Each structure stands twice: as C-alpha cells, then as structure tokens.
C-alpha cells in the first residue's frame, strides 16, 4: 500500500518572515527615488495614477515619514505640479488632531516634487470595514464617533476656505478602534473656495477644467457632477460625502447601492432619492439620526447643513441610547472601483464631459437596453426632475445615453402592453354583457 506523501511543515506567517523593522530602516535601496532630497526611501507602500507613496527617514535625524512622490510622466504638467503644491500648503497651514500632519515639500534629484507627511500606524476605514466587519455596519456609537471626528477635521479645513473633495473611507486612517481615533488624509483634490483666513492656501494657478469630473463617483455630490456657475463646488460637497459615509457605516450599504457602474451611480446621485437608513434596519435608529443623514444627502447644496459645525451640533443633540438597533440581514454590497479604490492603488476618476455643443455618441449595443434607440439623445438643454433643472450637457455621455435608453425602454413596454390591455378590457366588457343578458332572460322567464 502506497504511503501518503509526507506533510510539509507549516509555512511561517509573512510577518515572521519579514526582517526586523530596524534592519528595514537601515538597509539602503539600490535605486532611491528620493536621493538628493534629504530623505531616504525605505519601502514603497502604494502606487496610483498620480504618484506613489514611500516610507522614508530623514537622513540627519532619522525621523520616519511618508513621502508622496509625483510620477515622472506628470513632471511636465503644470496642473499636477500645482496640485502637489496645494496639497502641501493646505495640510501644513491647517494642523489638527484629526488631519494628517504635513511637514515639508521637497524635490527629488530628477525634479519630481513630493509631499512629506507623518507616518501613521493604522489601517484605512475601508480596510477596517472590509476585514473586521465584512463590509457590514459598525456599532452605532463607533460609527457616530468616527463621523464626529471627520466633521471636526472638516471644521478646520472649511474654516480655512479649503474643501477636501475626495472624502471616503479609503481616505480616513483608523489609528485606534476602541475608542475610535481617526485622521483624514489625502488632500490631493483639495479646492480653495474662500480667502482671507489664516490657514487659506493660495488657490490653483491653473483651475480645474469645468469639463472634468474629479473624485470617487460613489462619494461625489451632485454639484461635482453637474458643474455650473449656479452650483459651485464648496465645503457643502464634503458634507454630502459625510452623509454617504454615515449611511455606509450605519447600515452597511451606501446610498443607491443597486447602482454598480459609474454611469449608474452618477445618474442616481443626480436624480434618485436615497433610502432612509432606518428602512435598512429591523429597528429604527435613534430619533433624529435619519434626518441628519437625509439632510446631508440633499441634492441642492443650500438644503444641506450650512457647515460642518452645524452638522456636529445636530448629531450632538441626538440621544444615542434612545434606541438600540438590531440589524436585520440585508444584502451586503462589496465596494467596487466606483466606491472607493484602495489608497494609492488606482488613479482617481477624471472623466471628460461633453461641452454644450458637442454631440453625444450613440449608445453602445452592449448596454442591452438601447437596442432600437435612435442615435439622437435627449435634448442637451435641460432635464426636468423633482429638484429642478439640470443641464444634460454637464453629464457624462453614457449618463445621457442611459437616461435616453430608459425613456425608450419604458415607451416600448407601453406599446407592447397596450394591445393586450385593450383586448382584455374588451373581453371583460363582453363577459359582463353576456352575464347581464342571461340574468335578464332568467328573470323574465320565471326561473329566478
């Protein structure tokens, strides 16, 4: 009888096979991207479309930091250079316990700029949700405390006239879970909307083009999608993102969770009404909490909270012990790249939009619902919906195509169902007449 193969000894965990941290910090890299800057790169911890992040140490004092280095291909792009400058300036001028500390702005030997910031031991909120809670809801008080600290960080930023514009769980570092302690990171898409405050940085010398979408689709406010002079993007866009995160932390599902593609998410953000958080739970949340979330998710900026301080006050007025929610089983929606790409793992979405005079491309046959649809899309001037009028020319092409496809799909369904509806209505009328005639004959014949 053949003997079973000998068992291999268990492999040591990755952590135990790594060299000690002291050896990692002292071992020089063969090709140091930070050479000549005063900092020595130790280990790359992330890479994205705009740049890469390195753990590094100061060559003289040995201080451990994180350096966010711009890619070489962006070195000739003045807009990217300005964004690096704005990120460094906005962070350095606004120190706060719940904001990442930024220490310096340096240049590597090849001329690439990099931002020097504190090294934070911890995980992103996105990682905590994924690994510790299976994308599900957090305990009520933990979720509210995380939101409170995010709003406190925004109070500092907004007071300096700076909007973050890319708030999401992947840009929130969790240093400790019990009690929660967080820091908001990544000011790479920050926008200066005010001036005159002590911490206000210089605005971008080359403003973002009005035909670009910047941010993570799941957390973008309607005015970030539908750009217009009437709805400028300011600090209230951050409050929308906080509302999205509140819904996610309290229920395990973001608003419009059934929307999977970027086009569907952007369309739902503009047109659909978000669900009430309590409707996803077996018991209601504490009184007032639903109202806070839904007010933060108002379509029009003027209908949201006027400031992060106002939202903090509304949350402070809620008695979190009034109701203890028992979560029912709801489908968990794992995030996709339209929700929150992991930190530095993929570039932020930058989607060119058509101008008012640019024709929309015909729908792709792969959408399924667009068969038989004429090439002309809906009029590019306006779309009426319950919250007002939004120009279609400000939407992504596929967004308008999707809307057009749904319109024609509904019309086709009505055309298909109408003949059958008329047939059954006529059949019912004939049956009623026959029954009435039979009753009349039976009555006058003396049978009834």
Secondary structure, DSSP 8 states (H G I E B T S, - for coil): -------------HHHHS--HHHHHHS--SS-TTTTTTEEEEEEEEE-SSEEEEEEEETTT--EEEEEEE-GGGTT-HHHHHHHHHHHHHHHT---TTB--EEEEEE-TTS-EEEEEE---SEEHHHHHHHHSTT----HHHHHHHHHHHHHHHHHHHHTTEE----SGGGEEEEEETTEEEEE---TT-EE---SSTT-----SS---TTEEEE-GGG--HHHHS--SSS---HHHHHHHHHHHHHHHHHS--TTTT--SHHHHHHHHHH-----GGGGSSS--STTHHHHHHHHT-SSGGGS-SSHHHHHHHHHTS-TTS--------------TTT---TTTS--EEEE---TTS------GGGSTTTT--SS-S-SS-EEETTEEE-GGGS-HHHHHHHHHHHHHHHHHHHHHHHHHHHHHHHHHHHHHHHHHHHHHHHHTT--
